[in-house]
């Protein structure tokens, strides 16, 4: 194993120390819009390095996916076709949707099947994204390219004088640290990232007009933090974050984004026609324990860690016909939910052993598909305090609901983090973050939302929990899951189950082991509410069973003897 790592390190150094290679124009993802959008998750290949094809995954193509353009208030139906030869899900990261539409690990799309959630877009104008979220397979599928952007537009944002000519003065940028081996294939080991891709391109460049340009940034890496800035400390203005615009632009020379975080920035390229600027990441400026920066004791440094280097070349060209040439003084009014009467919760991020950099827990627990960690109520406001007792920073993500950051390490958050968020980077070594959120619009006593670290290897290894939102008597309930009656239990060679209500048709059954891995997937034909499945070949242990029929999902657990 040590020899293998040494070989990878030497290859990484060869890449980083080789002469400057030609820059490549980055592609701008195609767009899809309208009331019905079709996405196909499939295998592909991409020539990241000249003369070599790399095996990849993508939506509607070989790598990454199209940008979905949605309008606040519209009803959209999303048909996700799975052609992976494996199970998957698709999560609409950051969107405020019901838990059965969220695309978390419970909403499994079988190979060859199509999942078709339909919902009203309720989010503020911002950049969101979509990616697989099947427990134990998220790293494998996202790192190989299964991800795409979502742009939500609304009337409030459209009333502002902002760049929004997609791909011209409003440019989406998907940044990924990746590990390539000496055959130029993607390695599912995010500890040794040796390359940065921008929109799936190595050594990328982009052309922008000599005017105010909007850059939309996504850190789609599995593991590492970016600290963005221009060579020469060129100033820029952040106007938005994960879930919407800020109250006003915030001038910066550095911007830190953890995995899953997004930001919108305005850069004034006026008067720079013919010039070339260099967008960089300054890993050497990150605090200790932030992946990509200097390591704490026991943490392994990758070949690009604790260094600064160019991630994108920007060539300035002529102005467009109707350029934006000024920065807005104000944007929108964000109203933070009142803490008066709010409930409180505490989340402790820990490692075992204490110095571990791979084995993490939330409140001492690993994720269990069949365990709901807590329940809250519809219309309830809660203040969460997340304390990180580990040696590294963790990006903490909450599904289905945006939040506002109240404090970081006991102080008010920086101005550029005072808008709506769905990921927050929790500092290491007893660092803490306090957030507030309100659970509006959706309740389901059976189908949960997730909360987890967005370092994908940590998430896949169980650094995740789940919660439900329950409705008051007058609240809204969305179709969710029911409890299966299983007999006998413990189970021998045959499992018999009965659903609590009439199924919609043929049932698909999945069995999961105690690590959350799918071990059996098949369609079963039933007699009314009941059905059966052979279990004789299963090893001894505890299993979760999920039965899906149309939009209905039923669950249970059993012991195999």
C-alpha positions in Angstrom: 0.0 0.0 0.0 2.8 2.4 0.9 4.5 1.7 -2.5 1.2 2.4 -4.3 0.9 5.7 -2.5 4.5 6.6 -3.2 3.9 5.9 -6.9 0.8 8.1 -7.0 2.7 10.9 -5.1 5.6 10.8 -7.6 3.1 10.9 -10.5 1.3 13.9 -8.9 4.6 15.7 -8.5 5.5 15.1 -12.1 2.2 16.6 -13.1 2.6 19.6 -10.9 6.2 20.3 -11.7 6.0 19.7 -15.5 6.3 22.7 -17.8 3.3 24.9 -18.2 0.8 23.2 -20.6 -1.5 24.8 -23.1 -4.7 26.3 -21.8 -8.0 24.8 -22.9 -11.2 26.8 -23.4 -13.7 25.4 -20.8 -17.1 24.3 -22.1 -20.2 26.1 -20.8 -22.9 23.5 -19.9 -25.9 23.3 -22.1 -29.2 24.4 -20.5 -32.6 22.7 -20.1 -35.8 24.4 -19.0 -39.6 24.0 -19.3 -42.3 22.2 -17.3 -40.8 18.7 -18.1 -37.0 18.0 -18.0 -35.4 14.7 -18.9 -32.1 13.6 -17.4 -30.3 10.4 -18.2 -27.5 9.2 -15.8 -25.0 7.2 -17.9 -21.5 6.0 -18.4 -19.1 7.9 -20.7 -15.5 8.8 -21.4 -13.7 12.1 -21.6 -10.2 13.1 -22.9 -9.0 15.2 -20.0 -5.4 14.6 -21.1 -4.4 14.5 -24.8 -4.5 11.0 -26.3 -6.1 9.3 -23.3 -9.8 8.5 -22.7 -10.9 8.5 -19.0 -13.9 6.5 -17.8 -16.6 8.9 -16.5 -20.2 9.3 -15.5 -22.6 12.1 -16.6 -26.1 13.3 -17.0 -27.2 13.5 -20.7 -23.5 13.2 -21.7 -20.1 11.9 -20.8 -19.2 14.2 -17.9 -21.2 16.5 -15.6 -24.7 17.5 -16.8 -26.8 20.3 -18.3 -27.7 23.4 -16.3 -31.4 23.4 -15.3 -33.0 26.8 -15.6 -36.0 27.1 -13.3 -38.3 30.0 -12.5 -39.6 30.5 -9.0 -43.3 29.6 -8.8 -43.2 27.2 -11.8 -44.2 23.6 -11.5 -41.5 21.3 -12.9 -41.4 17.5 -13.5 -37.9 16.0 -13.6 -37.6 12.5 -15.2 -34.3 10.9 -14.1 -33.4 7.8 -16.2 -30.9 5.5 -14.7 -28.6 3.7 -17.2 -25.7 3.1 -14.8 -26.1 -0.7 -14.4 -26.3 0.1 -10.7 -28.6 1.7 -8.2 -28.5 5.5 -7.7 -30.5 8.6 -6.6 -30.5 12.2 -7.7 -30.6 14.9 -5.0 -31.6 18.5 -5.8 -29.0 20.1 -3.5 -30.3 23.2 -1.8 -33.8 23.2 -3.2 -36.7 23.6 -0.8 -38.8 20.5 -1.6 -40.8 17.8 0.2 -38.6 14.9 1.5 -40.1 12.5 -1.0 -38.9 14.8 -3.8 -35.5 15.5 -2.3 -33.6 12.6 -3.8 -31.8 11.5 -0.7 -30.6 7.9 0.0 -34.2 6.5 0.5 -35.4 7.5 -3.0 -33.5 4.8 -4.9 -33.6 4.6 -8.7 -33.1 1.1 -9.9 -31.0 0.3 -12.9 -33.2 0.9 -16.0 -35.9 2.7 -14.1 -37.0 6.3 -14.1 -37.8 8.5 -11.1 -40.2 11.4 -11.9 -40.6 13.9 -9.0 -42.8 16.9 -9.6 -42.9 20.1 -7.5 -43.3 23.8 -7.4 -40.1 25.8 -7.4 -40.1 27.8 -4.1 -36.5 28.9 -3.9 -35.0 32.3 -4.3 -32.8 33.2 -7.3 -29.5 31.4 -6.8 -27.3 28.6 -8.1 -28.1 25.1 -6.7 -26.9 21.8 -8.0 -27.9 18.1 -8.4 -25.9 14.9 -7.9 -26.4 11.3 -6.8 -26.9 10.6 -3.1 -27.1 6.8 -2.6 -25.5 5.9 0.7 -22.2 4.1 0.2 -22.0 5.1 -3.5 -22.1 8.9 -3.5 -18.3 9.3 -3.7 -18.1 6.8 -6.5 -20.8 8.4 -8.7 -20.2 12.1 -8.0 -16.4 12.0 -8.3 -16.6 10.3 -11.7 -18.7 13.2 -13.0 -22.4 12.8 -12.1 -23.3 16.4 -11.2 -24.9 19.5 -12.7 -26.1 23.0 -11.9 -29.5 24.5 -11.3 -30.2 28.2 -11.8 -33.3 29.5 -10.2 -34.5 32.9 -11.4 -37.1 35.2 -9.8 -38.7 38.6 -10.2 -36.7 40.2 -7.4 -33.4 39.2 -8.9 -34.5 40.1 -12.5 -35.3 43.7 -11.4 -31.7 44.3 -10.5 -29.1 45.5 -13.1 -27.0 42.3 -13.0 -25.3 40.3 -15.7 -27.5 37.3 -16.7 -26.5 36.5 -20.3 -25.7 32.8 -19.7 -22.2 31.8 -20.8 -21.2 35.4 -21.9 -21.3 37.7 -18.9 -23.0 35.2 -16.5 -20.6 32.2 -16.4 -21.1 29.0 -14.4 -17.8 27.5 -13.0 -17.7 24.0 -11.5 -14.4 23.4 -9.7 -13.3 19.9 -8.7 -10.2 18.6 -7.1 -9.6 15.1 -8.7 -7.1 12.3 -8.4 -5.8 10.7 -11.6 -3.5 7.7 -11.7 -0.7 7.1 -14.1 -3.1 5.8 -16.7 -5.0 9.0 -16.4 -8.1 7.3 -14.8 -10.1 8.8 -12.0 -9.1 7.3 -8.6 -11.7 7.0 -5.9 -9.3 8.2 -3.2 -9.8 11.9 -2.4 -6.8 12.0 0.0 -4.4 12.3 -3.0 -6.1 14.9 -5.3 -3.5 16.0 -7.9 -5.5 17.9 -10.4 -8.1 20.7 -10.5 -10.9 20.6 -13.2 -13.0 23.6 -14.2 -16.2 22.5 -16.0 -14.4 19.2 -16.6 -11.3 20.8 -18.1 -7.6 20.6 -17.1 -5.7 23.9 -17.4 -8.9 25.7 -18.2 -9.4 29.2 -19.6 -12.4 31.4 -20.3 -13.0 34.5 -22.3 -15.0 37.4 -20.7 -16.1 40.8 -22.0 -14.5 44.0 -20.7 -17.4 44.9 -18.4 -18.9 43.6 -15.2 -19.1 39.8 -15.3 -20.9 37.4 -13.0 -19.0 34.3 -12.1 -21.0 31.5 -10.4 -18.7 29.3 -8.4 -19.4 25.7 -7.1 -16.9 23.7 -5.1 -18.0 20.2 -6.4 -14.9 18.5 -4.9 -15.3 15.5 -2.7 -12.8 16.6 -0.1 -10.9 19.9 -0.4 -11.6 23.5 0.3 -10.8 26.3 -2.2 -9.6 29.7 -1.2 -10.2 31.7 -4.3 -8.6 34.9 -5.4 -6.8 36.7 -8.2 -3.1 36.9 -8.8 -2.2 40.4 -7.8 -5.1 40.5 -5.3 -7.6 41.9 -7.7 -10.8 42.9 -5.8 -14.2 41.4 -6.6 -17.7 41.6 -5.0 -19.6 38.6 -3.7 -23.4 39.1 -4.3 -24.8 35.7 -3.4 -24.3 32.4 -1.6 -25.8 29.0 -1.4 -29.5 30.0 -1.3 -29.9 33.5 -2.6 -28.5 37.0 -2.9 -26.9 39.0 -0.1 -28.3 42.3 1.2 -25.5 44.1 -0.6 -22.3 43.3 -2.5 -19.3 42.5 -0.2 -15.9 43.4 -1.6 -13.3 40.7 -1.2 -9.9 39.6 -2.4 -10.3 36.1 -1.0 -13.2 33.7 -0.9 -13.2 30.3 0.9 -15.6 27.6 -0.3 -15.9 24.2 1.2 -17.3 21.1 -0.7 -20.9 21.8 -1.7 -20.8 25.5 -1.1 -21.6 28.0 -3.9 -21.0 31.7 -4.4 -21.8 34.4 -7.0 -19.2 37.1 -7.5 -19.1 40.2 -9.8 -15.8 41.1 -11.3 -15.3 44.5 -13.2 -13.2 43.8 -16.2 -13.9 47.3 -17.7 -10.8 48.8 -19.4 -9.0 45.4 -19.4 -9.6 44.4 -23.0 -6.7 42.3 -24.3 -5.5 41.5 -20.8 -5.1 38.1 -19.1 -5.9 37.5 -15.5 -5.3 34.4 -13.4 -7.8 33.0 -10.9 -6.0 31.0 -8.2 -6.6 29.0 -5.1 -4.4 29.9 -2.1 -4.3 26.7 -0.1 -1.3 28.0 1.8 -3.6 30.6 3.4 -6.1 28.2 4.8 -6.1 27.5 8.5 -4.6 24.3 9.8 -7.0 21.4 9.5 -8.9 22.7 6.5 -8.5 20.1 3.7 -6.3 21.6 1.0 -4.3 23.7 3.4 -1.7 22.8 6.0 -2.3 19.5 7.8 -2.8 19.0 11.4 -0.8 16.2 13.0 -1.7 12.8 11.5 -3.4 14.3 8.4 -1.9 13.2 5.1 -0.9 16.0 2.7 -1.8 15.7 -1.0 0.5 17.0 -3.7 -1.5 20.3 -4.1 -2.1 20.9 -0.4 -0.8 24.0 1.3 0.2 25.6 -2.0 -1.2 28.4 -4.2 -1.6 27.8 -7.9 -3.7 28.9 -10.9 -7.0 27.3 -11.5 -8.4 29.3 -14.4 -7.0 31.7 -17.0 -9.3 34.6 -17.9 -8.9 36.4 -21.2 -10.6 39.8 -21.5 -12.2 40.5 -24.9 -14.4 43.3 -26.3 -17.6 44.5 -24.6 -21.0 43.1 -25.5 -23.7 45.3 -27.1 -25.5 46.1 -23.8 -22.9 45.8 -21.1 -23.4 46.0 -17.4 -20.7 48.5 -16.2 -21.7 49.4 -12.7 -21.9 47.5 -9.4 -25.3 47.6 -7.6 -25.3 49.3 -4.2 -28.0 47.1 -2.7 -29.5 43.7 -3.6 -32.4 42.1 -1.5 -33.5 42.2 2.1 -32.8 39.0 4.0 -34.9 38.5 7.1 -33.3 36.1 9.7 -35.9 34.1 11.6 -36.4 35.2 15.2 -34.8 33.0 17.9 -37.6 33.9 20.3 -39.3 30.7 21.3 -37.1 28.6 19.0 -36.1 25.1 19.9 -32.4 24.1 20.3 -30.3 21.2 19.2 -26.7 20.3 19.6 -24.6 18.2 17.2 -21.1 17.0 18.1 -18.7 16.0 15.3 -16.2 13.5 16.7 -13.6 10.9 15.5 -12.6 7.5 16.8 -9.8 7.4 17.7 -9.7 11.1 18.5 -6.9 11.7 16.0 -8.5 9.8 13.2 -8.9 11.6 9.8 -11.3 9.0 8.3 -13.6 7.6 11.0 -16.2 10.3 12.0 -19.5 10.4 13.9 -22.3 12.8 14.5 -23.4 12.7 18.2 -21.5 9.5 18.5 -23.5 7.7 15.8 -23.1 6.4 12.3 -25.8 6.6 9.7 -28.5 3.9 9.9 -31.0 3.8 7.0 -33.8 2.7 9.4 -33.0 5.1 12.3 -34.6 8.5 12.4 -32.4 10.5 14.7 -35.0 13.1 15.7 -38.3 14.7 14.7 -39.3 18.3 14.6 -42.6 20.1 13.8 -44.0 22.0 10.9 -43.6 25.8 11.3 -41.1 25.3 14.1 -38.0 27.4 14.3 -34.8 25.7 15.6 -31.3 26.9 16.5 -28.7 24.2 15.9 -25.2 24.4 17.4 -22.6 22.2 15.6 -19.4 21.6 17.5 -16.4 20.1 15.8 -14.1 18.1 18.1 -12.1 16.6 15.3 -8.8 17.6 13.7 -10.3 18.8 10.4 -13.0 21.1 9.2 -16.3 19.6 8.0 -18.8 21.1 5.6 -22.2 20.5 7.3 -25.1 20.3 4.9 -28.9 20.2 5.7 -31.4 18.9 3.2 -34.6 20.6 2.2 -34.3 23.8 4.2 -32.0 26.8 4.0 -30.6 28.3 7.2 -28.9 31.5 8.4 -25.5 31.4 10.2 -25.8 33.2 13.6 -22.3 32.6 14.9 -18.9 31.1 13.9 -16.7 30.3 16.9 -18.8 32.6 19.0 -18.6 35.6 16.7 -21.0 37.0 14.0 -20.4 35.5 10.6 -18.5 37.5 8.0 -20.7 39.7 5.8 -20.5 37.4 2.8 -22.0 34.5 4.8 -25.1 36.3 6.0 -27.4 35.2 3.3 -29.3 31.9 3.0 -27.0 28.9 3.3 -27.4 25.1 3.1 -23.7 24.2 3.7 -21.5 25.7 6.5 -17.8 24.9 7.0 -17.4 24.0 10.7 -13.8 24.8 11.9 -11.7 22.0 13.6 -10.4 21.6 17.1 -13.6 22.6 19.1 -14.7 25.1 16.5 -18.5 25.7 16.5 -21.2 27.1 14.3 -24.7 28.2 15.3 -27.4 28.3 12.7 -31.2 29.0 12.6 -33.8 27.5 10.3 -37.6 27.3 10.1 -39.3 24.1 8.9 -42.0 25.6 6.6 -44.3 24.1 4.0 -43.5 20.3 4.1 -44.1 17.6 6.6 -43.9 13.8 6.4 -43.7 11.6 9.5 -42.1 8.8 7.6 -39.8 10.1 4.8 -36.7 11.9 6.4 -34.4 14.7 5.4 -30.7 14.3 5.8 -27.9 16.2 7.5 -24.3 15.3 6.9 -20.7 16.2 6.2 -20.3 17.0 2.5 -16.9 15.4 2.3 -18.2 12.5 0.3 -15.9 9.8 1.8 -17.0 10.9 5.3 -20.7 10.8 4.3 -20.4 7.4 2.7 -18.7 6.1 5.8 -21.7 7.1 8.0 -21.1 10.8 8.9 -24.8 11.5 8.4 -28.1 11.6 10.2 -31.8 12.0 9.3 -34.8 13.7 10.7 -38.5 14.0 10.0 -40.9 17.0 10.1 -44.3 16.2 11.5 -47.5 18.2 10.7 -49.9 19.9 13.1 -53.5 19.0 12.7 -53.9 21.7 10.0 -50.5 21.1 8.4 -49.5 19.6 5.1 -48.6 16.0 4.8 -46.8 14.7 1.7 -46.9 11.0 0.5 -44.3 9.2 2.5 -43.4 5.7 3.8 -45.4 3.2 5.7 -44.3 0.4 8.1 -44.1 -3.1 6.7 -45.3 -6.1 8.8 -42.6 -8.8 8.4 -43.0 -12.4 9.4 -41.4 -14.5 10.6 -38.9 -12.3 12.4 -36.2 -13.5 12.8 -36.3 -14.7 9.1 -35.0 -18.0 7.8 -35.2 -18.9 4.1 -38.3 -16.9 3.2 -39.5 -13.4 4.2 -43.2 -12.6 4.1 -44.3 -9.0 4.2 -47.6 -7.0 4.4 -48.0 -3.3 3.5 -50.3 -1.1 5.6 -52.2 0.1 2.5 -53.0 -1.0 -1.0 -50.0 -0.7 -3.3 -50.1 1.2 -6.6 -49.0 -1.8 -8.6 -46.1 -4.1 -8.9 -43.6 -3.7 -6.1 -39.8 -3.3 -6.2 -38.0 -4.6 -3.2 -34.5 -3.7 -1.9 -32.7 -5.2 1.1 -29.9 -3.3 2.8 -27.2 -4.7 5.2 -26.3 -3.0 8.5 -23.8 -0.7 6.6 -26.6 0.6 4.4 -25.4 -1.2 1.3 -28.1 -2.6 -1.1 -27.6 -6.4 -1.2 -30.8 -7.5 -3.1 -32.8 -5.6 -5.7 -35.7 -7.2 -7.6 -39.3 -6.7 -8.6 -41.8 -8.9 -6.9 -45.4 -9.6 -7.8 -47.8 -9.4 -4.9 -51.3 -10.5 -3.8 -53.0 -7.4 -2.6 -51.0 -6.0 0.3 -48.7 -8.9 0.8 -45.6 -10.5 -0.9 -42.6 -12.6 -0.3 -38.9 -12.9 -1.1 -36.3 -15.6 -0.7 -33.7 -14.8 2.0 -31.9 -18.1 2.3 -28.7 -17.0 0.7 -28.3 -13.9 2.9 -25.5 -14.0 5.6 -26.6 -13.7 9.2 -27.3 -10.2 10.3 -29.7 -7.3 10.6 -31.3 -6.0 7.4 -33.5 -3.2 6.3 -36.2 -3.8 3.7 -37.7 -1.2 1.4 -40.7 -1.9 -0.8 -41.6 0.7 -3.5 -44.9 0.8 -5.4 -45.4 3.8 -7.5 -45.0 6.8 -5.2 -45.6 4.7 -2.1 -42.7 3.4 -0.1 -42.9 0.9 2.8 -40.1 -0.1 5.1 -39.2 -2.5 7.8 -36.3 -4.3 9.5 -35.6 -8.0 10.2 -33.0 -10.3 11.7 -31.7 -13.1 9.4 -30.7 -16.3 11.3 
